Amino acid sequence: MKPKYLWLIGAAAVIFGFGSCMNQKKEKVLTRTISFTKEGELNLLRPEVDTLIASLDIEIAESEYETQTGLMYRNSMEDHQAMLFIFEQEAPLSFYMKNTQFPLDIIYLDKGLNIVQIYNETKPFDARPLPSNRPAQYVLEVNAGLAKRWNLQSGDKAKFSRL
């Protein structure tokens, strides 16, 4: 008789506990806007004459979390701003636009900061991979259309400094 009694108490506790969970108010999750944080400056240069193509304020992504998140979940970025991803070593890289809300130009740079691949006007929320096709150690993300406006090409160079 005792084991049956304990089983009924346990069953009642589970049923009432489950029922009370269902009646709880759902908490609203508030998201915050992620704003641009200037962490350095980057110049794009045409190497044969060392001509300045563009000067940008950069936010730097180099931790695992920062490089995985990048510009995801942000609404926009100013044309004078960019995100520079820095990886520990040069290797084939691949990015995608899965949770990125606005179009970008994605620029891969090798360990010497020479441009090796450019993807113009990538589509927001697109999960297709955009591979570097050559080893790269840096990735620069700028607003869509800027790479064409600046006439960027493979072999152009970048130089950056941290604040």
Buried (B, 14 or more C-beta within 10 A) or exposed (E): EEEEEEEEEEEEEEEEEEEEEEEEEEEEEEEEEEEBEEBBBBBBBBEEEEEEBBEBBBBBBBEEEBBEBBBEEBEEBEEEBBBBBBBEEBEEBEBBBEBBEBBBBBBBBBEEBBBBBBBBBBEEEEEEEBBBEBBBBBBBBBBBBBBEEBEBEEEBBBEBEEE
